[in-house]
Amino acid sequence: MMYLVIGLSNLAIGLAYAGLGLLSAWETVSLHRYRGWSRFGIGFSMMAASCGPHHLVHGFQVLQGESVSWSMLAVTLLGLPAGLTFVFLRFETILGGQGERLIALSPHRAMLLVGGFAITAGWLSAWAMAQPGAYVPFLCTSAELAARVSTPGSWIDVASATFFANVFVTVTYGLVGWYLGDHQVRRYLATGVWSLSGAALTGVFFSCALIHLIDATTHGSGSMLVFDLIGIPASVYFLWVVEQLHSDSVLDWNRRPLVGAAAAPARPSPWSGGGVPH
């Protein structure tokens, strides 16, 4: 049952990332004459181009019998509510629906929700990292190497490219989630309401970071490693874009929630550089 839940969930997450990435890329290209090039849209598409295939490959391999863990199941279930909420709101927009909700959640309840997520995430991280040992070149004893051969799945190879790539994007996507969460807090202090799409997207990136940390402690395949390595420059660029938008250092038409309607405005943006008449 655990194999089925993790495998199907990863396939669903991968399809969602791929669909949202393609949609973001299409909107960025089709509307750039009116709004200029969206840095956020480009960064989101680049991120989805690595995360989508990563989850698709992982889900397929799990259904084929790849080893899984209880921590992997827990983090998959933990990230589903935020992911499903954001995907629902995004595709509701495509179908002409509202695509956004403003919720008046008290700060005490918000803190309880965030605190519960943080405690659970910390516990899962400690659980995943609490392995019998880690393989570090030139530091392992012969007994440790023999134990690693007999039980390869219980050892973390901290010198592997898989470990490095997943830990790297854990940090970058965690920082993206931090900037998005900080923006939601600032918005609440200014307006007294929370953006459901913004809060969901914040949860998506924190969950994504946690999933990659769990993946860093497992022995992935070479096909997953290809997309993990692609994710390094993609995550760096996306983090840079989010930080620039957070500090109001750049102009971008995607400052409003990603789930908002993307209709062409009556006038071109002053930074688009186009010659479209008013």
C-alpha positions in Angstrom: 0.0 0.0 0.0 2.8 2.4 0.9 4.5 1.8 -2.5 1.2 2.6 -4.3 0.5 5.8 -2.3 4.0 7.2 -2.8 4.2 6.1 -6.4 0.9 7.5 -7.5 1.4 10.7 -5.4 4.7 11.4 -7.1 3.2 10.8 -10.5 0.4 13.3 -9.7 2.9 15.8 -8.3 5.1 15.4 -11.4 2.1 16.0 -13.7 1.0 19.0 -11.8 4.5 20.6 -11.9 4.8 19.8 -15.6 1.3 21.3 -16.4 1.9 24.4 -14.3 5.3 24.9 -15.8 4.0 24.7 -19.4 1.2 27.0 -18.5 3.5 29.5 -16.9 5.8 29.4 -19.9 2.9 29.8 -22.4 1.6 32.9 -20.5 5.0 34.4 -20.2 5.7 34.1 -24.0 2.2 35.0 -25.2 1.8 38.1 -23.0 5.3 39.5 -23.1 4.3 42.1 -25.7 1.9 43.6 -23.3 3.5 43.0 -19.9 7.2 42.5 -20.6 9.0 39.3 -19.9 8.0 37.8 -16.5 11.1 36.9 -14.5 8.9 35.0 -12.1 7.2 33.1 -14.9 10.5 32.1 -16.5 11.9 31.0 -13.1 8.8 29.0 -12.2 9.0 27.3 -15.6 12.6 26.4 -15.1 11.9 25.1 -11.6 9.0 23.0 -12.9 11.2 21.6 -15.8 13.4 19.9 -13.2 10.9 19.1 -10.4 8.2 17.7 -12.7 10.4 15.0 -14.4 12.1 14.3 -11.0 8.7 13.3 -9.5 7.5 11.5 -12.6 10.7 9.3 -12.7 10.5 8.7 -8.9 6.9 7.7 -9.0 7.5 5.3 -11.9 10.4 3.7 -10.1 8.6 3.3 -6.9 5.7 1.6 -8.7 8.4 -0.7 -10.2 9.6 -1.7 -6.7 12.2 0.9 -5.7 12.8 1.0 -2.0 10.8 3.5 0.0 10.6 4.6 3.6 8.0 5.7 6.1 9.6 9.2 6.2 9.1 9.4 2.4 5.4 8.5 2.8 5.0 11.0 5.6 6.5 13.9 3.7 4.5 13.0 0.6 1.2 13.2 2.6 2.4 16.4 4.4 2.8 18.3 1.2 -0.3 17.1 -0.6 -2.8 19.7 0.9 -0.8 22.7 -0.1 -0.1 21.3 -3.5 -3.7 20.3 -4.2 -5.0 23.7 -3.1 -2.6 25.6 -5.3 -3.3 23.4 -8.4 -7.0 23.7 -7.8 -6.9 27.5 -7.6 -4.6 27.7 -10.7 -6.8 25.6 -12.9 -9.9 27.2 -11.6 -8.6 30.4 -13.1 -8.1 28.7 -16.5 -11.7 27.6 -16.4 -12.9 31.2 -15.8 -13.4 30.8 -12.0 -12.4 32.9 -9.1 -8.9 31.4 -8.8 -8.2 33.0 -5.4 -9.5 33.2 -1.9 -8.9 35.7 0.8 -9.1 34.2 4.3 -9.3 36.0 7.6 -7.4 33.5 9.8 -6.4 34.7 13.2 -2.7 35.1 13.8 -2.9 32.6 16.7 -4.4 29.9 14.4 -1.8 30.7 11.7 1.0 30.3 14.2 -0.4 27.0 15.4 -0.6 25.8 11.8 2.9 27.0 11.0 4.3 25.6 14.3 2.8 22.2 13.7 4.2 22.1 10.2 7.7 23.2 11.5 7.7 20.6 14.2 6.6 17.8 11.9 9.2 18.9 9.3 11.9 18.9 11.9 10.9 15.5 13.1 10.9 14.1 9.6 14.3 15.6 8.8 15.8 14.1 12.0 14.2 10.8 11.2 15.6 10.7 7.7 19.1 11.8 8.8 19.3 9.4 11.7 20.9 6.6 9.7 23.4 4.1 11.2 26.3 5.9 9.5 27.4 8.0 6.5 30.0 7.2 3.9 32.7 9.8 3.8 35.8 9.1 1.7 39.0 8.4 3.6 37.2 8.4 6.9 35.4 5.1 7.0 36.8 2.0 8.7 36.9 -1.4 7.1 34.1 -2.5 9.5 31.9 0.4 8.4 32.5 -0.3 4.7 31.6 -4.0 5.3 28.4 -3.0 7.0 27.6 -0.6 4.2 28.0 -3.4 1.7 25.7 -5.7 3.7 23.0 -3.0 4.2 23.5 -0.4 1.5 20.0 1.2 1.9 20.7 2.3 5.4 23.8 4.5 4.7 23.9 8.1 3.5 26.6 8.7 0.9 27.4 12.3 1.7 30.0 12.3 -1.1 27.6 11.4 -3.8 26.2 13.8 -6.4 22.7 12.8 -5.5 23.2 13.9 -1.9 24.8 17.2 -2.9 22.2 18.1 -5.5 19.2 17.4 -3.3 20.7 19.2 -0.2 21.5 22.2 -2.4 17.9 22.5 -3.7 16.7 21.9 -0.2 18.4 25.1 0.9 17.3 27.1 -2.2 13.7 26.0 -2.2 13.6 26.5 1.6 14.7 30.1 1.1 12.1 30.6 -1.6 9.4 29.4 0.8 10.8 31.8 3.5 10.5 34.8 1.2 7.0 33.8 0.1 6.0 33.3 3.7 7.4 36.6 4.8 5.4 38.3 2.0 2.2 36.6 3.3 2.9 37.9 6.9 3.5 41.4 5.6 0.3 41.3 3.6 -1.6 40.2 6.6 -0.2 43.0 8.7 -1.2 45.5 6.0 -4.6 44.1 5.0 -5.7 41.7 7.8 -6.3 38.8 5.4 -4.3 36.0 4.0 -4.0 35.0 0.3 -4.9 31.3 0.0 -2.9 30.9 -3.2 0.1 32.6 -1.7 -0.1 30.5 1.5 -0.5 27.3 -0.5 2.5 28.2 -2.7 4.5 28.9 0.4 3.6 25.4 1.7 4.5 23.9 -1.7 8.1 25.1 -1.6 8.6 24.2 2.0 7.3 20.7 1.3 9.4 20.5 -1.9 12.5 21.4 0.2 11.6 18.7 2.7 11.0 16.1 0.0 14.4 16.8 -1.5 16.0 16.4 1.9 14.4 13.0 2.3 15.5 12.1 -1.3 19.1 13.1 -0.3 19.2 10.3 2.2 18.1 7.7 -0.3 19.9 6.1 -3.2 18.3 7.5 -6.3 18.8 6.4 -9.9 21.0 8.1 -12.5 17.9 9.3 -14.4 16.7 11.2 -11.3 20.2 12.6 -10.8 20.1 14.3 -14.3 17.0 16.3 -13.3 18.4 17.0 -9.8 21.5 18.6 -11.4 19.3 20.6 -13.8 17.4 21.8 -10.7 20.5 23.5 -9.2 20.8 26.4 -11.7 17.0 26.5 -12.0 16.6 26.9 -8.2 19.3 29.5 -8.0 17.7 31.6 -10.7 14.2 31.2 -9.2 15.5 32.1 -5.7 17.2 35.2 -7.2 13.9 36.3 -8.9 11.9 35.8 -5.7 14.4 37.7 -3.6 14.4 40.6 -6.1 10.6 40.7 -6.1 10.5 40.5 -2.3 12.8 43.5 -2.0 11.0 45.4 -4.8 14.3 45.5 -6.8 12.7 44.6 -10.2 9.5 45.2 -12.0 7.5 42.1 -13.0 3.9 41.6 -14.0 3.6 38.4 -11.9 3.9 40.2 -8.6 0.2 39.5 -8.1 -0.7 35.9 -7.2 0.2 33.4 -9.8 -3.4 32.2 -9.9 -4.7 35.6 -11.0 -6.3 36.1 -14.4 -3.7 36.7 -17.1 -5.7 38.8 -19.5 -3.9 41.2 -21.8 -4.1 44.8 -20.5 -5.5 47.6 -22.6 -2.1 49.4 -22.6 1.5 47.9 -22.8 3.7 48.0 -19.8 6.2 50.9 -19.7 9.1 48.4 -19.5 8.0 46.0 -22.2 9.9 47.9 -24.9 7.2 47.2 -27.5 5.7 49.6 -29.9 2.1 48.4 -29.4 -0.2 51.5 -29.8 -2.3 52.6 -26.8 
